[in-house]
Amino acid sequence: AQSVTQPDIHITVSEGASLELRCNYSYGATPYLFWYVQSPGQGLQLLLKYFSGDTLVQGIKGFEAEFKRSQSSFNLRKPSVHWSDAAEYFCAVEQPGGSYIPTFGRGTSLIVHP
Amino acid sequence: DSGVTQTPKHLITATGQRVTLRCSPRSGDLSVYWYQQSLDQGLQFLIQYYNGEERAKGNILERFSAQQFPDLHSELNLSSLELGDSALYFCASSATDNSPLHFGNGTRLTVT
């Protein structure tokens, strides 16, 4: 069964600084990969997804993620963080040709200092 | 706005009681998913329906059940509630199998 690990429970950055949130997955083949964001009191919103092709994926709100097969990773990045980016971020993996039920990581809480 | 509507937003009830959570998917989406989010378990998949039929089951307790109606809205029924059932319950919908999920804002259930 696939699994997702987000090693960082909390990350604190200053506004304007760069950001990288880590995500590692466990799956035999190349899975479908997703990043979602959850603001307080809201549901999860899709930031970006990777199915195949170019390993650098652009998403909404200035986020990007890079798929690295050799490291089984799909890290999320943003060059300059805004205070409004403070939220919970979830990485998810889905098995192509399987149940298509995404498995979510435990999430990383992003705190942004002014 | 994701287009997925969940009601009620908050629910407070006592142990042993039964509640029903309701979800209206995004227009045109045939698949509905239910997830439970708690601090200790994270986001756990409960069950999926596709066009009225149960498609996949996850970590759903026998005390919990769900259904999807002909108009595609879905209900999650939780019975014999325990303190540990207190959590955020999310509904999500998708158009096809490998489409991203669109989440509602959740129902916060508190069991006292």
Interface residues (C-beta under 8 A of the other chain):
Chain A: Y32 F34 Y36 G41 Q42 G43 L44 Q45 L46 K49 F51 F90 E94 P96 S99 Y100 I101 P102 T103 F104 G105 R106 G107
Chain B: S2 V4 Y33 Y35 G42 L43 F45 Q48 R55 A56 G58 F90 A92 D97 N98 P100 L101 H102 F103 G104 N105 G106
